[in-house]
Amino acid sequence: MRRTDEGTVYYFLAAAVIPEDQCPDVRDALKALLPGGVGKLHWRDESQPRRELITKTIRACRVESLVIAGAMVNSRKQERARRVVLGHL
């Protein structure tokens, strides 16, 4: 979730479509980014340099990706925004 100066909140959701034969390579590339090899990657938990590294790693995997964005004025309705964005995905 990202808030702008005007009070509008943007919610972003990304997905990748990966051919089954490429899944092991993509999985290995993303697992290599996990701190200590455990945990999960979550955009909100990452620093700007790590976000750039994650983005470059995904781009290097040459997968089809899609980002959906939703905008709302009331930040208390984040769960609804997530459902709407996920529905569009």
C-alpha positions as MATLAB code, in Angstrom:
seq = 'MRRTDEGTVYYFLAAAVIPEDQCPDVRDALKALLPGGVGKLHWRDESQPRRELITKTIRACRVESLVIAGAMVNSRKQERARRVVLGHL';
ca = [
       0.000    0.000    0.000;
       1.294    3.463   -0.827;
      -0.223    6.752    0.319;
       0.114    9.939   -1.729;
       0.030   13.537   -0.541;
      -3.562   13.936   -1.720;
      -4.723   11.224    0.669;
      -5.261    8.664   -2.085;
      -3.993    5.195   -1.261;
      -2.685    2.920   -3.988;
      -2.621   -0.854   -3.637;
      -0.362   -2.871   -5.931;
      -0.367   -6.599   -6.579;
       2.023   -8.402   -8.895;
       1.960  -11.889  -10.357;
       4.176  -13.875  -12.689;
       3.261  -16.599  -15.153;
       6.037  -19.163  -15.316;
       6.156  -22.187  -17.613;
       6.364  -25.364  -15.536;
       9.783  -26.308  -16.900;
      11.223  -22.961  -15.716;
       9.784  -23.126  -12.180;
      12.812  -24.800  -10.546;
      15.227  -22.185  -11.942;
      12.998  -19.255  -10.960;
      12.405  -20.753   -7.506;
      16.169  -21.160   -6.989;
      16.848  -17.583   -8.102;
      14.263  -16.180   -5.685;
      15.303  -18.463   -2.804;
      18.842  -17.119   -3.182;
      17.454  -13.682   -2.251;
      16.035  -14.866    1.071;
      18.070  -13.636    4.039;
      19.734  -16.718    5.488;
      17.780  -18.865    3.032;
      14.648  -18.725    5.194;
      11.614  -16.494    5.444;
       9.770  -14.822    2.613;
      10.149  -11.945    0.208;
       7.669   -9.160    0.826;
       7.972   -5.803   -0.896;
       7.045   -3.759    2.187;
       9.839   -5.376    4.222;
      12.598   -4.662    1.710;
      14.936   -1.680    1.407;
      15.199    0.202   -1.881;
      18.463   -1.537   -2.906;
      16.917   -4.948   -2.143;
      13.780   -4.042   -4.103;
      15.952   -3.216   -7.085;
      17.825   -6.526   -6.701;
      14.549   -8.468   -6.490;
      13.196   -6.665   -9.562;
      16.370   -7.320  -11.559;
      16.358  -10.978  -10.523;
      12.759  -11.465  -11.653;
      13.444   -9.617  -14.898;
      16.492  -11.823  -15.556;
      14.266  -14.898  -15.252;
      12.391  -13.720  -18.362;
       8.914  -14.479  -17.035;
       5.636  -12.909  -18.054;
       4.557  -10.585  -15.270;
       1.573   -8.430  -14.520;
       1.055   -5.626  -12.017;
      -2.408   -4.456  -11.029;
      -2.943   -1.158   -9.208;
      -5.996    0.037   -7.363;
      -6.654    3.472   -5.869;
      -8.855    4.364   -2.923;
      -9.402    7.355   -0.705;
     -10.214    5.536    2.544;
      -7.121    3.695    3.810;
      -9.257    1.757    6.314;
     -10.617   -0.243    3.384;
      -7.288   -1.843    2.488;
      -8.712   -5.380    2.646;
     -11.451   -4.427    0.195;
      -8.852   -2.894   -2.131;
      -6.847   -6.115   -1.967;
      -9.943   -8.158   -2.937;
     -10.781   -5.831   -5.826;
      -7.208   -5.845   -7.168;
      -6.956   -9.627   -6.766;
     -10.241   -9.998   -8.662;
      -8.782   -8.032  -11.586;
      -5.645  -10.135  -11.571;
];
